[in-house]
């Protein structure tokens, strides 16, 4: 396989990997759109529980005031009946005070009872509305989950198709090159192979040493940019190449190889650090 064919396959692979990575990202992110609905549903259920607790307290209070009101009414009625049998002024005053006290308590308990009845009615209405909202949210959430499952299934099928295309263009490319290439695509916003024009990398726009640029121009091997790590291929510049291939400006290819190795070592260390952080979490 010629280098031109390899470069063409890498450009094709770049498109395939970019689409695959985007789909994989979507598959991970799509379920997260349910978070807002799930949080809303959780808040509605929490509110319903709190309202139910308030309702139960109000119901107990209503029952207590109803009992107290009945006792006050019974006490007043009993005192009023005894009025017919009093013989002295002192007995009259005592019964009169008992009637007035019982009547005051009646009024107080009746007001409290009416207040608790209004609270119960209000809480009952709120709970009905809350229950309706919960039912609506649960239905919408179930529908959205179903649609998301369908969407994820479709995207996974697209990923499988892309992987088949990927296998079709990669059998003659070194596995280490493929590993680096995919990592570059993931880290460089979908661009893993770029042209060099006028001695300048079109990925990071850094000027490359002339000897290094000449190596790329010869197109006899796969070369990675020492600055951005992308694979480089030669493309004629409109201005020509004379000014960019002055042998006096040529740097050491050994130095560039060291830079490339250092660059990948740094990336490996960063990835190891990220992995360690993930395991720590």
N, C-alpha and C positions, 0 to 999 in steps of 0.2 A: 504494500500500500504506500503510495507516495505521500509526502508531507502535505501537499495541497489537499489531498483527499482527507488526511487526518484533520487538518485545520477545518475543512468543510464539515466533517463529522462533529468536530467540537463545537462549531457554531450551531449546528442543528441540535446537538445535545444541550447547548446553553438554553435554547428556547424550550426544549422539553423539560429540563430541570427547573427553569424559572416557573413554568406552568405548574409543575408538580409541587414545588415548594409553596407556591401560592395556595394551591388546593389543600395541601396538608395544614397550612396555617389556618385556612378557613374552617377545616374540619375541627380544629382545636378551638377556634374562637366562636363559631356559630352557637354552640350551646350556652355561651355566656350571655347571649341576649335575653335568655330566660331569667337571668338573675333579678332584673327589676320587677318582673311579674311575680316571681317567687317571693321576693322581699315584700311586695305589696300584699300578697296572699297571707304571708306570715303575720304581717301587721294587722290585717283584718281579723284573723283568727285570734290573735292576742287581745285585740279590742273586744271581740265577742266574749271571750272568757272573762275579761274584766267587767264588762257590762252585766254578764250573767251573775257574777259575784255581787255586784252592786244591787242587782235585782233581788237576789236572795236576802241580802241584808235589809233592803227596803220592805220585802215581804214579811220578814220577821218583826221588823219595827211596826208595820201596819197591824199585824196580828196582836202585838203587845198593846198598842194604843186602843185597839178595838176592845180588848179585854178590860183595860183600865176605864174606858168610857162606860162599859156596861156596869162595872163596879160602882162608878160615881153615880150613874143613873139609879141603880138599885139603892144606894145609900140615900140619895135625895128622896126617892119615892117612899122609902121606909120612914124617913124623918117626917115627911109630910103626912103620912098616915097616923103617926103618933101625936100629931098636933091636936087631934080630936080628944085625946085622953089626958092632956096636961091639966094640972090643977093649980100650979103656981107660976108667978112671973119668972121665977128663976128657971123653971123647966122650959117655959116658952122661949126665953132668951137662948138657952142652951140648944134647943131644937132649931131655932131660927138661924143660929150660927152654923149649925151642922148642915142645914139646907143650903145656906149661902156658900159655904165651903164646897159642898158637893156640886153646886151649880157652877162655881168657878172652875172646878176641876173638869166638869163636863165640857165647858166651853174650850178649855185648854186642850183636852184630849181630842175633842172633835176637830179643832184646828189642825192638830198634829196628825190626826188620822186622815183628814182631807189632803194635807201636804204629802203624806206617804202614798196616798192613792194616786195623786198627780205624778209623783216620782215614778211609781210603778207603771203608769200608763206611758210616760215618756220613755222609760227604759225599755218597755216592751216594744214600742215603735222603733227605737234605735236598734234593738236586737233583730227585729224583723228586716229592717233595711240592711243591717250588717250581714245577716244570713243570706239575703238575696245577692249582695255583692260578692260574698264568698263563693256562692254557687256559680255566679257569672264568671268570676276569675278562675275557678277550677275548670270550668268548661273551656274557657279561652286558652288556659295553660295546657290542657290536654290536647286541644286542637293544634296549638303551636308546637308542642312536643312531637306530635305525629308528623307535622309538615317538616320539622327539622330532621327527624329520622329519615324521611324520604330524601331530603336535600343532601344529608350526609351520605346516604347510600349511593346517590347519583355521583357525588364528588369522589367517593372511594372507587367507583367504577371508572371514572375518568382517570384517577391516579393509576389504576391497573393498566389502562390503555397506554398511558404515557410510559409506564415502566416497560411495557412490551416494545414500544418505540425506542426507549432507551437501550434495551438489550440489543436491538437490531443495529444500532450505530456504534456500539462500544466493543464488539468482540476482539478487534485488532488493536485496541488502545490499552496501554499498560495500566494495571489495576491501581498502582500507586498514583499515576497521573490522574486517573478518574477520581480517586479519593480526594486528592488535593483540589481538583477542579470543582467538584461538588461543594467542598467546604468554602472555596473562594466565592462561588455563586451565592451561597447562603450569607456570606459575610459582606459581599460587595453589591448588594441590591440587584442581583440577577445578572451581573456582568462578570464573566469569568475569562473571556478571551477578547482582546482588544487589539486594534492596529497600532503600529508605530509609524508615525508620519514625521518626516523631517527630524528624526532622532528624538522625537517626543512621544512618550507613552500617552495614548488617548484615554487611558483609564484614570491615571493620577496626574497627567500633564507635567510629569517630571522629565527633564532633559537627561537622556541616557548617554553614557560615554560612547564615543564613535566606534571603538573596537567592538563593544557589546552590540551596538546597533547594526554593525556590519555582519555579525554572527546571525542576527535575526534575519537580516536581508538575504543571507545565503539560504535560509529556510531548510537546513539539513537536520534540525533537531527541535524539540519543544523547549522553549525558553520561558522562564517566568520573570516578570518585572521585579527587580530587586527592591522596589519601593512599595508597590501595591500588591505584589504577588500574583497578578493576573498573567495568563498565558499571552504571549505577544506574537503577532505575525506582521510581516512587512506589507505596507501599502504605500504606493508612490505618492509623494507630496506634490502639490501643484507648483510649489516654489523650487522643486528639485532638491537634491540631497547633497550637493557639493559642500555647502557650508557646514553640514552636520557630520561629515565623515572625515574631518581633518585628523590624520593619524597621530599628530602631535597631541591632540586632546584625548587620545584613547586612554582609558583607564585600564586597570588590571582586571582581567576576567576572573582571576583567582579571588580578588577582593570582592567582586560582585557575587561570586559563588558563596563566599563567607557571609555576605550580607543576606543572601537568600536563605542560607541555612539558619542564620540568626533570626531572620524574620519568622520562619516557620517554627523555630524553637520557642520564640516569644508567643506565637499564636497557640502552640501546644500547651505552654504553661498557663496562658489565659484560660484555655478551654478546661484544663485540669482544675484550675482554681474555681471556675464556674460550677464544674461537676461536684467538687468538694462542698461548695456552698449549698448546692441543691441537696446533697445528702445530709448536710448539717441541719438544713431546714426540716 
